[in-house]
Amino acid sequence: MSGPARVTHASTRAAVLDLIRAAGMISRVGLVNATGLTGGTISTVVRGLIDEGLVAETGHAESTGGKRRVMLQLNHFARYAVGVHLDDARITYVLTNLGGAVVARISRAGAIGDDLDAVVGRVAREVDAVVDSVGVERDRILGLGLVSARPSALHDVGRSLERATGLPVLLDHDATAAAIGEHWSGGVGATSTFAALYMGSGIGAGVVLGGTTYRGPSGHIGEIGHACLDVDGPRCPCGGRGCLEVLAGPAAVVEQARADRALARAAGLAGGRSKASTPVSADFAAIGRAARQGDARAVALLERSARYVAAATRTLANLLDLEVLVLTGPSFAIAGSVYLPVLRAELDTAFIARDVHPISVRLSPAAASASAIGAAAIVLQSELVPRRQGLRLPDDLAAEEPPVFQQFAR
């Protein structure tokens, strides 16, 4: 990747660990070349990481005429983290290993209307269930990440969960969490400027600039659902007019589908399934399933929504000069096959920097549980590679030598 992007860490140890994570496999010489640190410093740091069980020696690089270099990689099962995504429709729980891979996952009905004590007690029990399902020792769990579309409303839940589970709890925005999960698990380049476009009941975006997550002063970065696409459009709850969400977000799609009696019946939205009784994301999923089964009205409705989403996303891509855009979240998990080609076509023809570099647009393979995975990644990142001004990660960490073998809702 190009440009002066910089990833920074709170310590040399954190920087080295993050380089090993991002590279997948790398030698001590590779670490020296990537960091500019001395061989002695790298040897000392690596020895400490091996003693802690965080890093393991594994295999050798191909010989280039001298002694073959020993390769290093994360010990993926040295530590774990729990991620929880509170959504109107579902509560999703994951347990991930040090590399961000999911080792256990459960999903349960949402907690609309439940009081604080009920939510905390339920979440604590279900966290225990996901941990016990794989028999991981509690002292190897670094903490619990808790995310929703309204993280500011989670503080009381978070404090109570710390007492109930005995785990440190970190809070964040669900779209930001999804972006962190993609970055931590190696889904994008180490220094890529990218966005995770998240769609559940609403639409938002998590943003990573040059490998560093950007949250903004209030933590509400990436509110693309409130990009104005029609200055004379309908009033949005945010106070503006013609926002993407009121024109073509999941709630707007559901409302438009209900106005079409034939489509409402085909998607299962008619009868007893009223607006009040079913979360928006659940009704949107029903429309997505109808489209996947070939209902032309459902396809047309989603394609109309996709054109609006593509127009707003083009603005986001142009403002940030994105290199990668990942579609994620439960609504894209259901309807991503309709939205993806529309967004690709828009960015192929109207992304301002397309003659300088392409923008990769893809659907996350873990779109349905992306925020929960990202919540766990927030814990891993906070505990193991805290950031500050410091070292730069090179664009291609694995280029030094080829190894013998590779190992509430939005």
Protein Blocks (a to p, Z undefined) as FASTA:
>chain_A
ZZjddcddfbfklmmmmmmmmnopacfklmmmmnopafklmmmmmmmmmmnopaccedja
ddehiacdddddddfklpccddddddfkbccdddddfkopafbdcddddfehiafklmmm
mmmmmmmmmmmmnopafklpgbdcdddfblmlmmmmmmmmmmmnopacddddfklmmmmm
mmmnopacfkbccdddddfkbccddddeehiacebjnopghilklccfbfkbccdfkopa
hifklmmpmklmmmmmmmmmklmmmnopghjlcfklpcfklmmmmmmmmmmnopaklmmm
mmmmmmmmmmmmmmmmmmnopabdcdedjklmmmmmmmmmmmmmmmmmmpmklmmpccdd
dddfklmmmmmmmmmmmmmmmmmmccdddddddfblmlmpccfbdcddZZ
